[in-house]
Amino acid sequence: MWTVRSAAGATWLAGLVLAAAVGCQRPSMPEEERLGESASRRSPAAAVVPREITVEVAGRDEYDRLIASHRGKVVLVDFWSTGCIPCLEQFPHTVALSHKHAEDGLAVISVSLDDVEDRKRVLEQLRAQQATFDNLLSRDGMGVASMKAFDIDGGLPHYKLYDRRGNLRYSFSIDAQQPLEPEDIQRRVMELLTET
Amino acid sequence: MCQRNVFVLGLVLLTVVLLVPGAFGGKYNKAIDVGDKGPAWEQLEGVDGKQHSLGDLKAAKLVVAVFTCNKCPVAVAYEDRLIEFARDYKDKGVALVAINPNGTENLEQMKERAEKKDFNFPYVYDATQDVARGYGATCTPHVFVLDGKRAVAYMGAIDDKLSDPKEHYLRDAVDALLAGDEPDTTETRQFGCSIKWKKQ
């Protein structure tokens, strides 16, 4: 029985089959660089430059420009809200990743779904979390408009991962199909950092 | 060799997928689609100490199931709206049921919350999280309106914004259904805190 969704699904699958067929002709990938080894050879005194913690009100346009400005780096985006306890619990893992892989080429962006009027509270939370990376505050607050603007399906916290060419490679909340642990996010970050 | 095998596999998958109803879920729901029968919950314990099943609500014109919890500030902020909704629609044959699917919460906390806010609707505990999984619930709050045949007629967000909402999706959907019409909007993006899933 052909519904709109079945037809869409069929088109998607046909495209997948085509892509896979084309993909078989790609040359084999070079060996992965071992990030762990290179990190241990690096000087332990490599200083983290102190950076003022700020937050900018933004919509999708500003967000896209910010992602593009990090071309050449892997970008991890953490979508959160001060009104979301699971988000506040997971945020330290995002901060840890930003420190651990800064020199490997990881850029981190946080996007808060809070009211613009609550900017001060958002900034307080970012300071408490030591979020020394790019921080945005959705101008549409906590609601359907923000979810739509940033293509968020599911609950918060929500994460997106862009590769060094600026392509969106992962977009995920923590849902029933994939109860993710912080290690799973780290693994995906590593995957994109080491691919050529 | 590689190309042909992939092509054949793709065709097989395509065939399988087309034959499976609801294989793609809704726009923002991986488990079910608008029009699918809402999975029935059986014997969920409520804060009133009784067991609750969807079948108990046969007499209701519509059933509104909302996944919510005690600790997510977003869900808590919507409690007052749910209380108002129950008050406005109870006598119109609409049964509201709140379901807590959070792996880190328990019935005792739910009882405290229900008493404190004087909930005017059943508040039941989805201990195994099977009901939440069956509905494709992803966050709290996440609402599902079931029509007279208990098929999903609307699912997603209660309204369009936590503070100062302009679109009242749940009420609009319910009003349309009570008038014998289809809702204009049948699915929206739900927003709130992710449900805490227990490791299986």
Chai-1 contact restraints between the chains, C-beta under 6 A:
chainA,res_idxA,chainB,res_idxB,connection_type,confidence,min_distance_angstrom,max_distance_angstrom,comment,restraint_id
A,R5,B,F24,contact,1.0,0.0,6.0,A-B,restraint_1
A,S6,B,L18,contact,1.0,0.0,6.0,A-B,restraint_2
A,G9,B,V17,contact,1.0,0.0,6.0,A-B,restraint_3
A,G9,B,F24,contact,1.0,0.0,6.0,A-B,restraint_4
A,L13,B,L14,contact,1.0,0.0,6.0,A-B,restraint_5
A,V17,B,F7,contact,1.0,0.0,6.0,A-B,restraint_6
A,V17,B,G10,contact,1.0,0.0,6.0,A-B,restraint_7
A,A20,B,V6,contact,1.0,0.0,6.0,A-B,restraint_8
A,A21,B,Q3,contact,1.0,0.0,6.0,A-B,restraint_9
A,A21,B,V6,contact,1.0,0.0,6.0,A-B,restraint_10
A,A21,B,F7,contact,1.0,0.0,6.0,A-B,restraint_11
A,C24,B,C2,contact,1.0,0.0,6.0,A-B,restraint_12
A,C24,B,Q3,contact,1.0,0.0,6.0,A-B,restraint_13
A,G83,B,P73,contact,1.0,0.0,6.0,A-B,restraint_14
A,G83,B,V74,contact,1.0,0.0,6.0,A-B,restraint_15
A,C84,B,C193,contact,1.0,0.0,6.0,A-B,restraint_16
A,I85,B,K71,contact,1.0,0.0,6.0,A-B,restraint_17
A,P86,B,C193,contact,1.0,0.0,6.0,A-B,restraint_18
A,P86,B,S194,contact,1.0,0.0,6.0,A-B,restraint_19
A,D115,B,S163,contact,1.0,0.0,6.0,A-B,restraint_20
A,M142,B,L162,contact,1.0,0.0,6.0,A-B,restraint_21
A,G143,B,D160,contact,1.0,0.0,6.0,A-B,restraint_22
A,G143,B,K161,contact,1.0,0.0,6.0,A-B,restraint_23
A,G143,B,L162,contact,1.0,0.0,6.0,A-B,restraint_24
A,V144,B,A157,contact,1.0,0.0,6.0,A-B,restraint_25
A,V144,B,D160,contact,1.0,0.0,6.0,A-B,restraint_26
A,V144,B,T188,contact,1.0,0.0,6.0,A-B,restraint_27
A,V144,B,R189,contact,1.0,0.0,6.0,A-B,restraint_28
A,M147,B,R189,contact,1.0,0.0,6.0,A-B,restraint_29
A,M147,B,F191,contact,1.0,0.0,6.0,A-B,restraint_30
A,D153,B,Y28,contact,1.0,0.0,6.0,A-B,restraint_31
A,G154,B,T138,contact,1.0,0.0,6.0,A-B,restraint_32
A,G155,B,T138,contact,1.0,0.0,6.0,A-B,restraint_33
A,G155,B,C139,contact,1.0,0.0,6.0,A-B,restraint_34
A,G155,B,G192,contact,1.0,0.0,6.0,A-B,restraint_35
A,G155,B,C193,contact,1.0,0.0,6.0,A-B,restraint_36
A,G155,B,S194,contact,1.0,0.0,6.0,A-B,restraint_37
A,L156,B,C193,contact,1.0,0.0,6.0,A-B,restraint_38
A,S173,B,S194,contact,1.0,0.0,6.0,A-B,restraint_39
A,I174,B,S194,contact,1.0,0.0,6.0,A-B,restraint_40
A,D175,B,T138,contact,1.0,0.0,6.0,A-B,restraint_41
A,A176,B,R133,contact,1.0,0.0,6.0,A-B,restraint_42
A,A176,B,W197,contact,1.0,0.0,6.0,A-B,restraint_43
A,P179,B,W197,contact,1.0,0.0,6.0,A-B,restraint_44
